[in-house]
Amino acid sequence: MDEFDKICFVCKNKITENNWQLNSEVNLPVCNQCKDTAKEQKTVEEYLDELADGLVCGCI
Ligand SMILES: [Zn+2]
């Protein structure tokens, strides 16, 4: 029943209470391991590209 049922949008690992931050570009949670990494930036770009192209299909 807790609200920390979040997943890091970069590595898809489950986030625990104190190891994440919100990425303000995509408004999604990111774990401290991925925060400020090149991988995070790449995922942000891909995510924004998808939004821009209207290709949000829910499949990966
Ligand atoms: Zn992560």
PDB file of the backbone (N, CA, C, O) and the ligand in Angstrom, with CONECT records:
HET     ZN  A 101       1
ATOM      1  N   MET A   1       0.816  -1.214   0.000  1.00  0.00           N
ATOM      2  CA  MET A   1       0.000   0.000   0.000  1.00  0.00           C
ATOM      3  C   MET A   1       0.850   1.264   0.000  1.00  0.00           C
ATOM      4  O   MET A   1       0.317   2.374   0.016  1.00  0.00           O
ATOM      5  N   ASP A   2       2.170   1.100  -0.018  1.00  0.00           N
ATOM      6  CA  ASP A   2       2.961   2.327  -0.046  1.00  0.00           C
ATOM      7  C   ASP A   2       2.998   2.875  -1.473  1.00  0.00           C
ATOM      8  O   ASP A   2       2.624   2.181  -2.419  1.00  0.00           O
ATOM      9  N   GLU A   3       3.435   4.080  -1.617  1.00  0.00           N
ATOM     10  CA  GLU A   3       3.372   4.731  -2.922  1.00  0.00           C
ATOM     11  C   GLU A   3       4.681   4.606  -3.685  1.00  0.00           C
ATOM     12  O   GLU A   3       4.829   5.189  -4.759  1.00  0.00           O
ATOM     13  N   PHE A   4       5.621   3.861  -3.150  1.00  0.00           N
ATOM     14  CA  PHE A   4       6.907   3.737  -3.834  1.00  0.00           C
ATOM     15  C   PHE A   4       6.945   2.509  -4.734  1.00  0.00           C
ATOM     16  O   PHE A   4       7.807   1.637  -4.624  1.00  0.00           O
ATOM     17  N   ASP A   5       5.985   2.492  -5.607  1.00  0.00           N
ATOM     18  CA  ASP A   5       5.956   1.445  -6.603  1.00  0.00           C
ATOM     19  C   ASP A   5       6.432   2.031  -7.929  1.00  0.00           C
ATOM     20  O   ASP A   5       5.766   1.922  -8.958  1.00  0.00           O
ATOM     21  N   LYS A   6       7.595   2.648  -7.870  1.00  0.00           N
ATOM     22  CA  LYS A   6       8.120   3.352  -9.038  1.00  0.00           C
ATOM     23  C   LYS A   6       9.261   2.559  -9.661  1.00  0.00           C
ATOM     24  O   LYS A   6       9.896   1.721  -9.021  1.00  0.00           O
ATOM     25  N   ILE A   7       9.489   2.854 -10.917  1.00  0.00           N
ATOM     26  CA  ILE A   7      10.552   2.185 -11.657  1.00  0.00           C
ATOM     27  C   ILE A   7      11.425   3.244 -12.315  1.00  0.00           C
ATOM     28  O   ILE A   7      10.921   4.213 -12.882  1.00  0.00           O
ATOM     29  N   CYS A   8      12.712   3.054 -12.237  1.00  0.00           N
ATOM     30  CA  CYS A   8      13.648   3.947 -12.909  1.00  0.00           C
ATOM     31  C   CYS A   8      13.413   3.877 -14.415  1.00  0.00           C
ATOM     32  O   CYS A   8      13.381   2.787 -14.986  1.00  0.00           O
ATOM     33  N   PHE A   9      13.252   5.012 -15.049  1.00  0.00           N
ATOM     34  CA  PHE A   9      12.938   4.974 -16.491  1.00  0.00           C
ATOM     35  C   PHE A   9      14.156   4.655 -17.334  1.00  0.00           C
ATOM     36  O   PHE A   9      14.030   4.424 -18.536  1.00  0.00           O
ATOM     37  N   VAL A  10      15.333   4.636 -16.727  1.00  0.00           N
ATOM     38  CA  VAL A  10      16.555   4.320 -17.477  1.00  0.00           C
ATOM     39  C   VAL A  10      16.859   2.825 -17.399  1.00  0.00           C
ATOM     40  O   VAL A  10      16.981   2.169 -18.433  1.00  0.00           O
ATOM     41  N   CYS A  11      16.980   2.284 -16.204  1.00  0.00           N
ATOM     42  CA  CYS A  11      17.383   0.880 -16.055  1.00  0.00           C
ATOM     43  C   CYS A  11      16.208  -0.037 -15.747  1.00  0.00           C
ATOM     44  O   CYS A  11      16.361  -1.259 -15.732  1.00  0.00           O
ATOM     45  N   LYS A  12      15.031   0.547 -15.500  1.00  0.00           N
ATOM     46  CA  LYS A  12      13.807  -0.221 -15.227  1.00  0.00           C
ATOM     47  C   LYS A  12      13.875  -0.997 -13.919  1.00  0.00           C
ATOM     48  O   LYS A  12      13.063  -1.888 -13.667  1.00  0.00           O
ATOM     49  N   ASN A  13      14.851  -0.650 -13.094  1.00  0.00           N
ATOM     50  CA  ASN A  13      14.880  -1.288 -11.791  1.00  0.00           C
ATOM     51  C   ASN A  13      13.880  -0.623 -10.862  1.00  0.00           C
ATOM     52  O   ASN A  13      13.566   0.559 -11.002  1.00  0.00           O
ATOM     53  N   LYS A  14      13.399  -1.384  -9.936  1.00  0.00           N
ATOM     54  CA  LYS A  14      12.456  -0.833  -8.984  1.00  0.00           C
ATOM     55  C   LYS A  14      13.173   0.156  -8.078  1.00  0.00           C
ATOM     56  O   LYS A  14      14.300  -0.069  -7.638  1.00  0.00           O
ATOM     57  N   ILE A  15      12.501   1.228  -7.822  1.00  0.00           N
ATOM     58  CA  ILE A  15      13.087   2.300  -7.028  1.00  0.00           C
ATOM     59  C   ILE A  15      12.670   2.146  -5.578  1.00  0.00           C
ATOM     60  O   ILE A  15      11.524   1.817  -5.273  1.00  0.00           O
ATOM     61  N   THR A  16      13.613   2.388  -4.703  1.00  0.00           N
ATOM     62  CA  THR A  16      13.275   2.372  -3.291  1.00  0.00           C
ATOM     63  C   THR A  16      13.223   3.795  -2.752  1.00  0.00           C
ATOM     64  O   THR A  16      13.610   4.748  -3.428  1.00  0.00           O
ATOM     65  N   GLU A  17      12.756   3.912  -1.567  1.00  0.00           N
ATOM     66  CA  GLU A  17      12.328   5.205  -1.045  1.00  0.00           C
ATOM     67  C   GLU A  17      13.360   6.317  -1.154  1.00  0.00           C
ATOM     68  O   GLU A  17      13.013   7.463  -1.442  1.00  0.00           O
ATOM     69  N   ASN A  18      14.622   5.988  -0.927  1.00  0.00           N
ATOM     70  CA  ASN A  18      15.615   7.055  -0.807  1.00  0.00           C
ATOM     71  C   ASN A  18      16.688   7.076  -1.881  1.00  0.00           C
ATOM     72  O   ASN A  18      17.710   7.743  -1.717  1.00  0.00           O
ATOM     73  N   ASN A  19      16.479   6.374  -2.951  1.00  0.00           N
ATOM     74  CA  ASN A  19      17.568   6.318  -3.934  1.00  0.00           C
ATOM     75  C   ASN A  19      17.161   6.832  -5.313  1.00  0.00           C
ATOM     76  O   ASN A  19      17.685   6.376  -6.329  1.00  0.00           O
ATOM     77  N   TRP A  20      16.244   7.763  -5.346  1.00  0.00           N
ATOM     78  CA  TRP A  20      15.814   8.249  -6.653  1.00  0.00           C
ATOM     79  C   TRP A  20      15.586   9.755  -6.633  1.00  0.00           C
ATOM     80  O   TRP A  20      15.437  10.385  -5.586  1.00  0.00           O
ATOM     81  N   GLN A  21      15.568  10.295  -7.845  1.00  0.00           N
ATOM     82  CA  GLN A  21      15.209  11.697  -8.029  1.00  0.00           C
ATOM     83  C   GLN A  21      14.285  11.787  -9.225  1.00  0.00           C
ATOM     84  O   GLN A  21      14.197  10.857 -10.027  1.00  0.00           O
ATOM     85  N   LEU A  22      13.604  12.894  -9.338  1.00  0.00           N
ATOM     86  CA  LEU A  22      12.756  13.088 -10.499  1.00  0.00           C
ATOM     87  C   LEU A  22      13.544  13.786 -11.598  1.00  0.00           C
ATOM     88  O   LEU A  22      14.164  14.825 -11.370  1.00  0.00           O
ATOM     89  N   ASN A  23      13.513  13.207 -12.779  1.00  0.00           N
ATOM     90  CA  ASN A  23      14.123  13.871 -13.921  1.00  0.00           C
ATOM     91  C   ASN A  23      13.138  14.920 -14.419  1.00  0.00           C
ATOM     92  O   ASN A  23      12.025  14.600 -14.837  1.00  0.00           O
ATOM     93  N   SER A  24      13.566  16.171 -14.368  1.00  0.00           N
ATOM     94  CA  SER A  24      12.625  17.256 -14.672  1.00  0.00           C
ATOM     95  C   SER A  24      12.344  17.380 -16.167  1.00  0.00           C
ATOM     96  O   SER A  24      11.372  18.021 -16.565  1.00  0.00           O
ATOM     97  N   GLU A  25      13.189  16.769 -16.994  1.00  0.00           N
ATOM     98  CA  GLU A  25      12.970  16.853 -18.440  1.00  0.00           C
ATOM     99  C   GLU A  25      11.800  15.984 -18.895  1.00  0.00           C
ATOM    100  O   GLU A  25      11.008  16.382 -19.749  1.00  0.00           O
ATOM    101  N   VAL A  26      11.709  14.806 -18.319  1.00  0.00           N
ATOM    102  CA  VAL A  26      10.652  13.895 -18.730  1.00  0.00           C
ATOM    103  C   VAL A  26       9.653  13.638 -17.606  1.00  0.00           C
ATOM    104  O   VAL A  26       8.651  12.948 -17.793  1.00  0.00           O
ATOM    105  N   ASN A  27       9.945  14.208 -16.428  1.00  0.00           N
ATOM    106  CA  ASN A  27       9.047  14.063 -15.299  1.00  0.00           C
ATOM    107  C   ASN A  27       8.850  12.601 -14.898  1.00  0.00           C
ATOM    108  O   ASN A  27       7.747  12.161 -14.574  1.00  0.00           O
ATOM    109  N   LEU A  28       9.959  11.873 -14.934  1.00  0.00           N
ATOM    110  CA  LEU A  28       9.926  10.471 -14.539  1.00  0.00           C
ATOM    111  C   LEU A  28      11.004  10.226 -13.489  1.00  0.00           C
ATOM    112  O   LEU A  28      12.010  10.935 -13.451  1.00  0.00           O
ATOM    113  N   PRO A  29      10.794   9.225 -12.638  1.00  0.00           N
ATOM    114  CA  PRO A  29      11.794   8.925 -11.614  1.00  0.00           C
ATOM    115  C   PRO A  29      13.019   8.233 -12.189  1.00  0.00           C
ATOM    116  O   PRO A  29      12.922   7.394 -13.085  1.00  0.00           O
ATOM    117  N   VAL A  30      14.166   8.604 -11.655  1.00  0.00           N
ATOM    118  CA  VAL A  30      15.418   7.977 -12.061  1.00  0.00           C
ATOM    119  C   VAL A  30      16.192   7.628 -10.790  1.00  0.00           C
ATOM    120  O   VAL A  30      16.238   8.415  -9.844  1.00  0.00           O
ATOM    121  N   CYS A  31      16.798   6.441 -10.779  1.00  0.00           N
ATOM    122  CA  CYS A  31      17.525   6.032  -9.588  1.00  0.00           C
ATOM    123  C   CYS A  31      18.883   6.731  -9.532  1.00  0.00           C
ATOM    124  O   CYS A  31      19.371   7.235 -10.543  1.00  0.00           O
ATOM    125  N   ASN A  32      19.468   6.755  -8.379  1.00  0.00           N
ATOM    126  CA  ASN A  32      20.742   7.468  -8.210  1.00  0.00           C
ATOM    127  C   ASN A  32      21.862   6.848  -9.044  1.00  0.00           C
ATOM    128  O   ASN A  32      22.818   7.532  -9.412  1.00  0.00           O
ATOM    129  N   GLN A  33      21.745   5.568  -9.339  1.00  0.00           N
ATOM    130  CA  GLN A  33      22.767   4.914 -10.159  1.00  0.00           C
ATOM    131  C   GLN A  33      22.758   5.437 -11.585  1.00  0.00           C
ATOM    132  O   GLN A  33      23.801   5.490 -12.237  1.00  0.00           O
ATOM    133  N   CYS A  34      21.595   5.821 -12.070  1.00  0.00           N
ATOM    134  CA  CYS A  34      21.481   6.279 -13.455  1.00  0.00           C
ATOM    135  C   CYS A  34      21.527   7.789 -13.568  1.00  0.00           C
ATOM    136  O   CYS A  34      21.792   8.328 -14.642  1.00  0.00           O
ATOM    137  N   LYS A  35      21.271   8.467 -12.477  1.00  0.00           N
ATOM    138  CA  LYS A  35      21.206   9.919 -12.504  1.00  0.00           C
ATOM    139  C   LYS A  35      22.530  10.512 -12.986  1.00  0.00           C
ATOM    140  O   LYS A  35      23.605  10.115 -12.536  1.00  0.00           O
ATOM    141  N   ASP A  36      22.431  11.463 -13.903  1.00  0.00           N
ATOM    142  CA  ASP A  36      23.598  12.179 -14.429  1.00  0.00           C
ATOM    143  C   ASP A  36      24.569  11.282 -15.200  1.00  0.00           C
ATOM    144  O   ASP A  36      25.764  11.570 -15.269  1.00  0.00           O
ATOM    145  N   THR A  37      24.063  10.217 -15.767  1.00  0.00           N
ATOM    146  CA  THR A  37      24.909   9.376 -16.605  1.00  0.00           C
ATOM    147  C   THR A  37      24.581   9.632 -18.077  1.00  0.00           C
ATOM    148  O   THR A  37      23.540  10.200 -18.405  1.00  0.00           O
ATOM    149  N   ALA A  38      25.479   9.206 -18.946  1.00  0.00           N
ATOM    150  CA  ALA A  38      25.240   9.328 -20.373  1.00  0.00           C
ATOM    151  C   ALA A  38      24.030   8.503 -20.781  1.00  0.00           C
ATOM    152  O   ALA A  38      23.275   8.872 -21.681  1.00  0.00           O
ATOM    153  N   LYS A  39      23.867   7.388 -20.101  1.00  0.00           N
ATOM    154  CA  LYS A  39      22.722   6.531 -20.399  1.00  0.00           C
ATOM    155  C   LYS A  39      21.404   7.244 -20.103  1.00  0.00           C
ATOM    156  O   LYS A  39      20.427   7.106 -20.839  1.00  0.00           O
ATOM    157  N   GLU A  40      21.398   7.999 -19.025  1.00  0.00           N
ATOM    158  CA  GLU A  40      20.193   8.756 -18.709  1.00  0.00           C
ATOM    159  C   GLU A  40      19.887   9.763 -19.813  1.00  0.00           C
ATOM    160  O   GLU A  40      18.746   9.890 -20.255  1.00  0.00           O
ATOM    161  N   GLN A  41      20.912  10.469 -20.246  1.00  0.00           N
ATOM    162  CA  GLN A  41      20.711  11.465 -21.297  1.00  0.00           C
ATOM    163  C   GLN A  41      20.180  10.829 -22.573  1.00  0.00           C
ATOM    164  O   GLN A  41      19.301  11.376 -23.240  1.00  0.00           O
ATOM    165  N   LYS A  42      20.730   9.661 -22.901  1.00  0.00           N
ATOM    166  CA  LYS A  42      20.305   8.963 -24.106  1.00  0.00           C
ATOM    167  C   LYS A  42      18.841   8.549 -23.993  1.00  0.00           C
ATOM    168  O   LYS A  42      18.066   8.694 -24.938  1.00  0.00           O
ATOM    169  N   THR A  43      18.479   8.036 -22.831  1.00  0.00           N
ATOM    170  CA  THR A  43      17.108   7.597 -22.635  1.00  0.00           C
ATOM    171  C   THR A  43      16.151   8.779 -22.686  1.00  0.00           C
ATOM    172  O   THR A  43      15.049   8.671 -23.221  1.00  0.00           O
ATOM    173  N   VAL A  44      16.576   9.905 -22.127  1.00  0.00           N
ATOM    174  CA  VAL A  44      15.756  11.114 -22.191  1.00  0.00           C
ATOM    175  C   VAL A  44      15.530  11.516 -23.641  1.00  0.00           C
ATOM    176  O   VAL A  44      14.410  11.835 -24.038  1.00  0.00           O
ATOM    177  N   GLU A  45      16.597  11.499 -24.426  1.00  0.00           N
ATOM    178  CA  GLU A  45      16.476  11.888 -25.833  1.00  0.00           C
ATOM    179  C   GLU A  45      15.537  10.952 -26.592  1.00  0.00           C
ATOM    180  O   GLU A  45      14.701  11.393 -27.380  1.00  0.00           O
ATOM    181  N   GLU A  46      15.691   9.665 -26.340  1.00  0.00           N
ATOM    182  CA  GLU A  46      14.816   8.700 -26.998  1.00  0.00           C
ATOM    183  C   GLU A  46      13.358   8.918 -26.596  1.00  0.00           C
ATOM    184  O   GLU A  46      12.441   8.844 -27.415  1.00  0.00           O
ATOM    185  N   TYR A  47      13.187   9.183 -25.334  1.00  0.00           N
ATOM    186  CA  TYR A  47      11.828   9.384 -24.827  1.00  0.00           C
ATOM    187  C   TYR A  47      11.193  10.621 -25.458  1.00  0.00           C
ATOM    188  O   TYR A  47      10.037  10.587 -25.881  1.00  0.00           O
ATOM    189  N   LEU A  48      11.949  11.699 -25.516  1.00  0.00           N
ATOM    190  CA  LEU A  48      11.427  12.930 -26.100  1.00  0.00           C
ATOM    191  C   LEU A  48      11.199  12.770 -27.599  1.00  0.00           C
ATOM    192  O   LEU A  48      10.252  13.330 -28.152  1.00  0.00           O
ATOM    193  N   ASP A  49      12.055  12.016 -28.245  1.00  0.00           N
ATOM    194  CA  ASP A  49      11.870  11.733 -29.665  1.00  0.00           C
ATOM    195  C   ASP A  49      10.554  10.998 -29.912  1.00  0.00           C
ATOM    196  O   ASP A  49       9.811  11.317 -30.840  1.00  0.00           O
ATOM    197  N   GLU A  50      10.289  10.022 -29.074  1.00  0.00           N
ATOM    198  CA  GLU A  50       9.054   9.261 -29.204  1.00  0.00           C
ATOM    199  C   GLU A  50       7.845  10.157 -29.047  1.00  0.00           C
ATOM    200  O   GLU A  50       6.882  10.060 -29.807  1.00  0.00           O
ATOM    201  N   LEU A  51       7.903  11.030 -28.060  1.00  0.00           N
ATOM    202  CA  LEU A  51       6.797  11.949 -27.845  1.00  0.00           C
ATOM    203  C   LEU A  51       6.616  12.851 -29.052  1.00  0.00           C
ATOM    204  O   LEU A  51       5.493  13.095 -29.494  1.00  0.00           O
ATOM    205  N   ALA A  52       7.720  13.343 -29.580  1.00  0.00           N
ATOM    206  CA  ALA A  52       7.669  14.269 -30.701  1.00  0.00           C
ATOM    207  C   ALA A  52       7.107  13.599 -31.948  1.00  0.00           C
ATOM    208  O   ALA A  52       6.400  14.220 -32.741  1.00  0.00           O
ATOM    209  N   ASP A  53       7.432  12.328 -32.103  1.00  0.00           N
ATOM    210  CA  ASP A  53       6.971  11.610 -33.287  1.00  0.00           C
ATOM    211  C   ASP A  53       5.583  11.019 -33.135  1.00  0.00           C
ATOM    212  O   ASP A  53       5.003  10.505 -34.092  1.00  0.00           O
ATOM    213  N   GLY A  54       5.057  11.097 -31.923  1.00  0.00           N
ATOM    214  CA  GLY A  54       3.740  10.497 -31.701  1.00  0.00           C
ATOM    215  C   GLY A  54       3.768   8.996 -31.829  1.00  0.00           C
ATOM    216  O   GLY A  54       2.782   8.383 -32.237  1.00  0.00           O
ATOM    217  N   LEU A  55       4.896   8.394 -31.481  1.00  0.00           N
ATOM    218  CA  LEU A  55       5.054   6.954 -31.639  1.00  0.00           C
ATOM    219  C   LEU A  55       4.967   6.227 -30.300  1.00  0.00           C
ATOM    220  O   LEU A  55       5.608   5.194 -30.111  1.00  0.00           O
ATOM    221  N   VAL A  56       4.199   6.749 -29.396  1.00  0.00           N
ATOM    222  CA  VAL A  56       4.056   6.102 -28.097  1.00  0.00           C
ATOM    223  C   VAL A  56       3.063   4.959 -28.237  1.00  0.00           C
ATOM    224  O   VAL A  56       1.848   5.154 -28.205  1.00  0.00           O
ATOM    225  N   CYS A  57       3.609   3.778 -28.390  1.00  0.00           N
ATOM    226  CA  CYS A  57       2.733   2.624 -28.612  1.00  0.00           C
ATOM    227  C   CYS A  57       2.721   1.686 -27.424  1.00  0.00           C
ATOM    228  O   CYS A  57       1.937   0.738 -27.397  1.00  0.00           O
ATOM    229  N   GLY A  58       3.575   1.929 -26.438  1.00  0.00           N
ATOM    230  CA  GLY A  58       3.583   1.069 -25.274  1.00  0.00           C
ATOM    231  C   GLY A  58       4.405  -0.179 -25.457  1.00  0.00           C
ATOM    232  O   GLY A  58       4.555  -0.969 -24.525  1.00  0.00           O
ATOM    233  N   CYS A  59       4.944  -0.370 -26.653  1.00  0.00           N
ATOM    234  CA  CYS A  59       5.775  -1.551 -26.871  1.00  0.00           C
ATOM    235  C   CYS A  59       7.249  -1.162 -26.936  1.00  0.00           C
ATOM    236  O   CYS A  59       7.604  -0.074 -27.391  1.00  0.00           O
ATOM    237  N   ILE A  60       8.083  -2.063 -26.476  1.00  0.00           N
ATOM    238  CA  ILE A  60       9.510  -1.766 -26.525  1.00  0.00           C
ATOM    239  C   ILE A  60      10.232  -2.880 -27.274  1.00  0.00           C
ATOM    240  O   ILE A  60      11.452  -2.828 -27.431  1.00  0.00           O
TER     241      ILE A  60
HETATM  242 ZN    ZN A 101      18.232   3.412 -12.918  1.00  0.00          ZN2+
END
